[in-house]
Amino acid sequence: MDFANDHGVLRIAIRRCSISDKCDTMAKVEFSKTEPSSPEVALPYAGEKVVLVYADTEETLTF
């Protein structure tokens, strides 16, 4: 997962990599010891607008 704060908008891109490729991402997945089937990613969210960026579109999230 990659992210950037662009003029008060947190833009998040979920990257897909094949198993054999090296995939360097900004935010790493962490697996909980109590819930190993629910991986988590922590991002530096400070209340700004959030936009998910996909290969062909973007989605604005509202909270």
VMD Tcl script that builds the backbone (N, CA, C; Angstrom):
set m [mol new atoms 189]
animate dup $m
set s [atomselect $m all]
$s set {name element resname resid chain x y z} {
  {N N MET 1 A 0.846 -1.155 0.000}
  {CA C MET 1 A 0.000 0.000 0.000}
  {C C MET 1 A 0.899 1.228 0.000}
  {N N ASP 2 A 0.612 2.147 -0.886}
  {CA C ASP 2 A 1.337 3.410 -0.942}
  {C C ASP 2 A 0.370 4.540 -0.614}
  {N N PHE 3 A 0.905 5.643 -0.123}
  {CA C PHE 3 A 0.049 6.763 0.242}
  {C C PHE 3 A 0.808 8.067 0.095}
  {N N ALA 4 A 0.058 9.150 -0.025}
  {CA C ALA 4 A 0.650 10.489 -0.093}
  {C C ALA 4 A -0.383 11.486 0.396}
  {N N ASN 5 A 0.085 12.533 1.059}
  {CA C ASN 5 A -0.794 13.627 1.449}
  {C C ASN 5 A -0.610 14.717 0.400}
  {N N ASP 6 A -1.662 14.953 -0.368}
  {CA C ASP 6 A -1.609 15.896 -1.483}
  {C C ASP 6 A -2.555 17.062 -1.204}
  {N N HIS 7 A -2.023 18.162 -0.677}
  {CA C HIS 7 A -2.813 19.365 -0.375}
  {C C HIS 7 A -4.021 19.048 0.506}
  {N N GLY 8 A -3.802 18.319 1.589}
  {CA C GLY 8 A -4.865 18.009 2.538}
  {C C GLY 8 A -5.729 16.824 2.168}
  {N N VAL 9 A -5.330 16.064 1.160}
  {CA C VAL 9 A -6.056 14.860 0.758}
  {C C VAL 9 A -5.114 13.671 0.918}
  {N N LEU 10 A -5.531 12.681 1.716}
  {CA C LEU 10 A -4.741 11.459 1.869}
  {C C LEU 10 A -5.112 10.527 0.734}
  {N N ARG 11 A -4.187 10.315 -0.198}
  {CA C ARG 11 A -4.411 9.454 -1.364}
  {C C ARG 11 A -3.755 8.105 -1.097}
  {N N ILE 12 A -4.556 7.034 -1.175}
  {CA C ILE 12 A -4.096 5.687 -0.853}
  {C C ILE 12 A -4.206 4.814 -2.094}
  {N N ALA 13 A -3.113 4.158 -2.454}
  {CA C ALA 13 A -3.101 3.236 -3.588}
  {C C ALA 13 A -2.765 1.842 -3.073}
  {N N ILE 14 A -3.674 0.906 -3.315}
  {CA C ILE 14 A -3.440 -0.482 -2.926}
  {C C ILE 14 A -2.776 -1.167 -4.107}
  {N N ARG 15 A -1.536 -1.591 -3.901}
  {CA C ARG 15 A -0.761 -2.193 -4.983}
  {C C ARG 15 A -0.894 -3.703 -4.952}
  {N N ARG 16 A -0.877 -4.291 -6.119}
  {CA C ARG 16 A -0.892 -5.750 -6.235}
  {C C ARG 16 A 0.412 -6.182 -6.883}
  {N N CYS 17 A 1.029 -7.173 -6.288}
  {CA C CYS 17 A 2.276 -7.706 -6.825}
  {C C CYS 17 A 2.158 -9.219 -6.916}
  {N N SER 18 A 2.778 -9.786 -7.921}
  {CA C SER 18 A 2.761 -11.244 -8.010}
  {C C SER 18 A 3.659 -11.822 -6.920}
  {N N ILE 19 A 3.464 -13.059 -6.617}
  {CA C ILE 19 A 4.208 -13.711 -5.538}
  {C C ILE 19 A 5.708 -13.680 -5.794}
  {N N SER 20 A 6.120 -13.808 -7.041}
  {CA C SER 20 A 7.550 -13.872 -7.352}
  {C C SER 20 A 8.205 -12.494 -7.469}
  {N N ASP 21 A 7.408 -11.418 -7.515}
  {CA C ASP 21 A 7.965 -10.069 -7.639}
  {C C ASP 21 A 8.301 -9.469 -6.284}
  {N N LYS 22 A 9.333 -8.629 -6.269}
  {CA C LYS 22 A 9.641 -7.863 -5.065}
  {C C LYS 22 A 8.722 -6.644 -5.090}
  {N N CYS 23 A 8.017 -6.419 -4.007}
  {CA C CYS 23 A 7.025 -5.351 -3.964}
  {C C CYS 23 A 7.317 -4.456 -2.768}
  {N N ASP 24 A 8.012 -3.361 -3.002}
  {CA C ASP 24 A 8.324 -2.424 -1.930}
  {C C ASP 24 A 7.181 -1.423 -1.804}
  {N N THR 25 A 6.528 -1.437 -0.661}
  {CA C THR 25 A 5.434 -0.513 -0.418}
  {C C THR 25 A 5.768 0.382 0.763}
  {N N MET 26 A 5.083 1.508 0.854}
  {CA C MET 26 A 5.335 2.455 1.936}
  {C C MET 26 A 4.770 1.955 3.260}
  {N N ALA 27 A 3.580 1.385 3.231}
  {CA C ALA 27 A 2.942 0.882 4.450}
  {C C ALA 27 A 2.931 -0.641 4.394}
  {N N LYS 28 A 3.388 -1.265 5.439}
  {CA C LYS 28 A 3.496 -2.722 5.481}
  {C C LYS 28 A 2.322 -3.331 6.240}
  {N N VAL 29 A 1.931 -4.519 5.836}
  {CA C VAL 29 A 0.880 -5.262 6.523}
  {C C VAL 29 A 1.440 -5.827 7.815}
  {N N GLU 30 A 0.644 -5.722 8.869}
  {CA C GLU 30 A 1.011 -6.314 10.149}
  {C C GLU 30 A -0.061 -7.326 10.521}
  {N N PHE 31 A 0.373 -8.483 11.007}
  {CA C PHE 31 A -0.555 -9.522 11.413}
  {C C PHE 31 A -0.654 -9.542 12.925}
  {N N SER 32 A -1.870 -9.489 13.419}
  {CA C SER 32 A -2.123 -9.499 14.853}
  {C C SER 32 A -1.891 -10.897 15.412}
  {N N LYS 33 A -1.299 -10.981 16.585}
  {CA C LYS 33 A -1.108 -12.282 17.232}
  {C C LYS 33 A -2.442 -12.853 17.697}
  {N N THR 34 A -3.388 -11.979 18.029}
  {CA C THR 34 A -4.691 -12.453 18.493}
  {C C THR 34 A -5.669 -12.702 17.348}
  {N N GLU 35 A -5.509 -11.995 16.225}
  {CA C GLU 35 A -6.372 -12.162 15.049}
  {C C GLU 35 A -5.520 -12.292 13.790}
  {N N PRO 36 A -4.789 -13.404 13.626}
  {CA C PRO 36 A -3.881 -13.530 12.475}
  {C C PRO 36 A -4.588 -13.543 11.120}
  {N N SER 37 A -5.888 -13.803 11.105}
  {CA C SER 37 A -6.616 -13.818 9.830}
  {C C SER 37 A -7.095 -12.424 9.423}
  {N N SER 38 A -6.815 -11.411 10.249}
  {CA C SER 38 A -7.222 -10.036 9.955}
  {C C SER 38 A -6.006 -9.117 9.906}
  {N N PRO 39 A -5.297 -9.084 8.769}
  {CA C PRO 39 A -4.123 -8.210 8.665}
  {C C PRO 39 A -4.523 -6.741 8.727}
  {N N GLU 40 A -3.611 -5.902 9.219}
  {CA C GLU 40 A -3.871 -4.473 9.355}
  {C C GLU 40 A -2.739 -3.665 8.736}
  {N N VAL 41 A -3.087 -2.472 8.273}
  {CA C VAL 41 A -2.112 -1.516 7.764}
  {C C VAL 41 A -2.380 -0.191 8.466}
  {N N ALA 42 A -1.354 0.395 9.055}
  {CA C ALA 42 A -1.507 1.684 9.737}
  {C C ALA 42 A -1.013 2.804 8.827}
  {N N LEU 43 A -1.850 3.832 8.668}
  {CA C LEU 43 A -1.510 4.986 7.839}
  {C C LEU 43 A -1.560 6.249 8.690}
  {N N PRO 44 A -0.815 7.282 8.307}
  {CA C PRO 44 A -0.790 8.528 9.073}
  {C C PRO 44 A -2.019 9.396 8.778}
  {N N TYR 45 A -3.162 9.019 9.314}
  {CA C TYR 45 A -4.415 9.737 9.065}
  {C C TYR 45 A -4.603 10.832 10.098}
  {N N ALA 46 A -4.894 12.047 9.637}
  {CA C ALA 46 A -5.065 13.183 10.547}
  {C C ALA 46 A -6.388 13.903 10.303}
  {N N GLY 47 A -7.408 13.172 9.831}
  {CA C GLY 47 A -8.722 13.763 9.644}
  {C C GLY 47 A -8.973 14.366 8.282}
  {N N GLU 48 A -8.013 14.250 7.379}
  {CA C GLU 48 A -8.184 14.836 6.057}
  {C C GLU 48 A -9.101 13.975 5.179}
  {N N LYS 49 A -9.458 14.512 4.016}
  {CA C LYS 49 A -10.225 13.774 3.020}
  {C C LYS 49 A -9.392 12.577 2.573}
  {N N VAL 50 A -10.055 11.432 2.311}
  {CA C VAL 50 A -9.347 10.216 1.907}
  {C C VAL 50 A -9.845 9.783 0.533}
  {N N VAL 51 A -8.902 9.506 -0.370}
  {CA C VAL 51 A -9.226 9.032 -1.710}
  {C C VAL 51 A -8.486 7.722 -1.944}
  {N N LEU 52 A -9.241 6.655 -2.285}
  {CA C LEU 52 A -8.624 5.391 -2.677}
  {C C LEU 52 A -8.372 5.445 -4.174}
  {N N VAL 53 A -7.152 5.118 -4.579}
  {CA C VAL 53 A -6.760 5.173 -5.985}
  {C C VAL 53 A -6.630 3.745 -6.505}
  {N N TYR 54 A -7.423 3.421 -7.522}
  {CA C TYR 54 A -7.379 2.114 -8.171}
  {C C TYR 54 A -6.713 2.286 -9.538}
  {N N ALA 55 A -6.494 1.203 -10.235}
  {CA C ALA 55 A -5.850 1.267 -11.547}
  {C C ALA 55 A -6.666 2.095 -12.538}
  {N N ASP 56 A -7.998 2.020 -12.446}
  {CA C ASP 56 A -8.831 2.681 -13.446}
  {C C ASP 56 A -9.800 3.730 -12.900}
  {N N THR 57 A -9.807 3.948 -11.590}
  {CA C THR 57 A -10.741 4.913 -11.011}
  {C C THR 57 A -10.283 5.355 -9.627}
  {N N GLU 58 A -10.987 6.308 -9.052}
  {CA C GLU 58 A -10.717 6.769 -7.695}
  {C C GLU 58 A -12.028 6.785 -6.922}
  {N N GLU 59 A -11.935 6.578 -5.611}
  {CA C GLU 59 A -13.120 6.577 -4.754}
  {C C GLU 59 A -12.848 7.452 -3.533}
  {N N THR 60 A -13.713 8.426 -3.286}
  {CA C THR 60 A -13.583 9.283 -2.111}
  {C C THR 60 A -14.334 8.643 -0.954}
  {N N LEU 61 A -13.666 8.510 0.187}
  {CA C LEU 61 A -14.289 7.929 1.373}
  {C C LEU 61 A -14.810 9.036 2.270}
  {N N THR 62 A -15.948 8.808 2.867}
  {CA C THR 62 A -16.495 9.760 3.828}
  {C C THR 62 A -16.669 9.052 5.159}
  {N N PHE 63 A -16.370 9.760 6.226}
  {CA C PHE 63 A -16.449 9.188 7.576}
  {C C PHE 63 A -17.434 9.957 8.405}
}
mol reanalyze $m
mol bondsrecalc $m
mol representation Tube
mol addrep $m
